[in-house]
Amino acid sequence: MNEALRPMNLGEILDRTISLYRSRFLVFLGISAIPAGVILVVASGAFLCFAWLGSGFRIPNSQMDVSVTAGIFAAAAVALALPLLLAANALSAAAMTDSVNRACFGEKTTIRAAYKAIWNRGWRYIGLYLLQALVVWGVPIGAWLGVILLSVFVERVLGGPFAFGGAASGALVGLVTILGFVVLGVYAFWMLLRLSLAFPACMVEQIPAWAALKRSSVLSKGTRWRVLALYMLTAALTWILSFGLVFLVVIVMALIPGNSNPQRAQTMATIVAFIYYGAGFALQALTRPVYGIALVLFYYDQRIRKEGFDIEWMMQRAGLVAPAAEVVPAQPLTVASGQDAVAVASSPLATATEPTEETK
């Protein structure tokens, strides 16, 4: 990281991202594969349950309709799967940020060590992920539904100049829906850019979830368009890989003999669908570390540009200034003497813990 402690343009950040990803490919892939695997298991379970219900399943000695049973299964799946997916994605994002942060400063880590490092503060990172999701997606979705309900209420209940009736009424509701979707979609993406540095700020500075959101909102000023370019480039890469996967699946389907048999064709289509969606989740695990690595680099780049972090870092390594009070270790570190002690003290990860009572 020493040679990168200077302001970097987007090309340099992307180059550094690829370099770090290649240097610890298996670690980053393993961390991102855990939430992708959880999503795959949940999606496969839901698919099998609905396929079972669609085959004529009925509860013994019960007149319950299949659609009602499917609704119960869906509600149970959402109630169980949603917290599991939330926790898996939050902890994976925190572990990814921790491992990238260590890699930036030349420290080695493993998948197990990355998750172990963030485990004690897991609830903080889950809360941060939930707050981020609510601000970015929950607010616009709720507002959009509110706009739709309000437009329907005005049309159907209040009447008057708004009660056009028939096609005009439907056209007005459709127009309001589209406009609301566009406006709230712009809001969601803008908030996503503003809060993109929340996890690095929370991890490196060890601040609470809400403070990390505010910190990201301030720190991301001046780099949001670069973050948007990162998202667009990564999305384009994912789309290209997905298109290549679809093309390969179509070729395999065409080469399999016996596709004219309807029963065999249906079985093969189910198998290929499982393979396709499984490969899709593998692609998600493959591209997820690009976001995690680049956002940590953007975080340090913004701190260098706005706060002179590179000068502060060099002064700390030279022993000219002490670390800030908010990053003093909660407990004395057990380190070796001599050069090993200097190496541990020179890393921001060794001091990125909560303050003691003496330093408050």
BELPE-V417606 format. One record per run of one state. SS is the DSSP state (H for helix, E for strand, - for the rest). FROM is the first residue (numbers start at 1). LEN is the number of residues. Records with the same first field share a line. If there is no record, write none. Layout:
SS=FROM-LEN / FROM-LEN
This chain:
-=1-1 / 5-5 / 24-1 / 55-11 / 105-6 / 120-2 / 159-1 / 163-3 / 195-3 / 206-3 / 220-4 / 256-6 / 308-1 / 318-7 / 328-11 / 346-2 / 351-10
H=2-3 / 10-14 / 25-30 / 66-39 / 111-9 / 122-37 / 160-3 / 166-29 / 198-8 / 209-11 / 224-32 / 262-46 / 309-9 / 325-3 / 339-7 / 348-3
